[in-house]
Amino acid sequence: MFELTTAIEVNAKRSLAFEVLWDAQRYPEFLTDVLDVVVEPGETADVQIVHYTVRAPRRLEYSLRMEAEAPSRIVWSLVNSDLQRHNCGSWVFSEVPDGSLLTLEIQMEFRLPVPEVIMKKLVEFNLPVMMRQVRARIEQTNRALS
């Protein structure tokens, strides 16, 4: 099983950071590896089922059940995937003096062995790029609202 925790500070209130990341439908606008997203309502207003098509490094489709604990957490678990056996994690939003700290926790397991070179690319390249894109989107949204 692949497990990872990483964090990034953003210059925005945690409520805004939460709102940007809860709006999964807009991910393709700022996350380059997200090709398409379809969001379906869940059993309550705090739950949504999100169907992703991503490039990681090949095309991958999967669905997550995302649950909001506004404004402090978004938690997800795998609903469906041909390649993933397990995918759960969370975004945790904390206040810091100049904005927010966003902590990403991921636990993932694939049905087939994944070559080490692909996992290394994910951890050393794709993930840091995604975190920078998340920060840029949140801070851009914050500036637009100011």
N, C-alpha and C positions, 0 to 999 in steps of 0.2 A: 504494500500500500504506500502510496505517495502522500506525504503530509508536509504542509508548508504553512508558515505564519510570516506575514510581512506587514509593514505599516508605512503610512505616509501622512505627513502633515499638510493641511490645506488652509488657505487663508479665507475661511468662511465658517459660518455657524454650523454646528452639527446638524441642525434641522434642515438646512439647505443641502448639505452633503447627503443626508438621508434621502431627501426628495429626488435628487439627481440620480442616485443609484436605485431607487425604487422604481423609477420610470424606465423599465427595461426596454420598452418599445423604442426608445430613442438611442439605444446603445449603438446601432449601426452608424449614427451620425458622428460619433466620436471615438469609437473603438474599432481600429482598422481590421482586426481579426474577426469581428462579428459581421457576418454577411447579411443575416436576416433574423428577425425576431417576431414571433407571434405570441401575444399575451391573451390568455383566457382567464376569466374571473374564477376564483376558487370558491370554496364553500362559505367563506366570510369575506368582508371587505378588506381584511388584513392578509388575505391569501390570494396568490395568483399562480397560475400554471404558465410557465414561460418555455416556449419552444425555440431553441437556438439552432442556427446554422452558422458554424464558425470554420475558420481556416486555422488548423493547429497541428502540424503544418499542412495536413491534407484536410479535405472537407469532412466535417463531423457534424452530425445532427443529434440533438438530445433535448430532453425536456426536464425542467426542474420545478419542484413545488417550492415557491418562495413565500415566506411568512414574515410580515412586518411586525416589529416591536418598536414603533415610532417613539421618539427619534433616535433610539439607542442601538437598534440591531435589525439586520435582515438575515434570516436563516434560510438555508435551502437544503433540499434533499432530492436525489435522483428519482424521476418518475419513469423515464424510458430512455434507452440508448442501445444501439447495436454494439458499440465498442466499449462502453464503460459498464463496469459491474457495480461501482460505488462512486458517488459524487455527492459530498455534503460539505457544508461549510457555512461561513457567516462573514458579514461585514459588521464590525463593531465601531460605533461612533462615540468618541469621547471629546469633551471640551478640553482645550489647552489654552494658554494665555493669548496666543495670536490667532486662534481659529479652532480647528478640529484635528483630532488624530483619528485616522481611519485604519483599522486593523483588519486585514483579510486573513481568514483561516480556511484552509482547503484540505480535505481528505479525499483522495481519488484512487481508484483502482480500475485497471482495464481488464477486459476479458482475455486478451492475448498479451504476451510479453511485449513491452514497449522498449525498443532499443535505447540504450543509455544516451546516445547522441541526441535523440529526440527529447528526452526528459531534460537533458542539460540545456538544450536550446530553449525549452519552455521556461526553465528556472532562470537562466542567465540573460535571455534576450526578450522573449515574449512577455513575461510577467513584469519586468521593470518598465517596458514600453507601455503596457496596459496601465500600470499605476501612474505613470506620467500623464497619460491621456485622461485618466480619471481626474487627477489634480487639475489639469488644464481646463476641463469642462466645468468642474465645480467653481473654480476661480473666475472663469469667463462668465458663468451664470451670476455669480456674486457681483461682479463689476457691472453687469447689465442691469441688475436690480438696484444698484446704489445710485 
